[in-house]
Amino acid sequence: MTQSTIDQICKLLEPFNAERKTLTAETDISADLNIDSVAVRDFVREVADHFDIEIPLNVVSETRSIGDLATVVEARTRKVVLP
């Protein structure tokens, strides 16, 4: 994953970061930011729209951290399907 992708995801995550925590690749999107699954889905939908990709729900459920999501984004923008 590249820092550029992580930075873009962090920027998209800002509206969901009510406590203004420092975001890194290791940040657990749901647990560290105290956002529920509906908000996580909304956020992932924004990421998918931003990068013009599809992120299936089964992949969303396996994605915990910003780094995980960056890996998915980069794989899908290269048209590589992760298991």
N, C-alpha and C positions, 0 to 999 in steps of 0.2 A: 504494500500500500504506500502511496506517496503522501507527503506532507500536504501537498496541494489539495488532494481529495479530502483529507482529514480537516483541513482548514475550511473548505467549502461546507462540509457536513456540520462543523461546529457553528458556522455562521447561520445555517438553516435551523440549527437547534436553539439558537438564542431565545426565541419567543417562548420556548418550553422550559428554559432555565431560570425559573422564578427566583431562585436563591443566588443566582449569579456565581455559581461554582466555576472553578477553573476546569475547562474541558480539555481532555487529552485523549489519545487513542485508547487508553485503558479505562476511560469513564464508562461505567455501566449505565446505559441510557435509562433504563427503568428504575433500578435500585438507587443509584447515586443521585439522580435528579428527582426522585419521588414523583414520577409521572405514571399514570395508569396505562393499561394496555390500549385503551381507545386513543389516548394521546400519542402513544408510541406508533400506532397504526397511521394516525394523521401525519405524524412527522415523517414516517417512512414513505408515505404517499407523496409528500412534498419533495423528499429526496429523489424519488423515482421520477417525478415530473421535472425536477431541475436537471437531472442527468439524462432525461429522455430514455428511460429504461423501464422494464417490468421487474418487479420484485414480488414473487409469489408469497402467499401467506405462510407456507411451510418454511420458507427461508427466513421470513420475518421472525417467526417463533424461535428460530435457532440463533438469531443475531442478538448478542447481549451488549457488546461494547461499540464505541465509535469506531475502533479499529476493525472489528468484525464487519460493521456496515461498510466501511471503506473498502475492504477486501471484496465484498459482494458487488459494490458499485463498480469497482475496477474490472472485475471478472465479467460483469454483464455489459459494460461498455465495450469490452473486447469481444463480446459474443461468446464467452466461455461460460458454460453452464456448470455451476457447482452442484455437488450432490445434495 
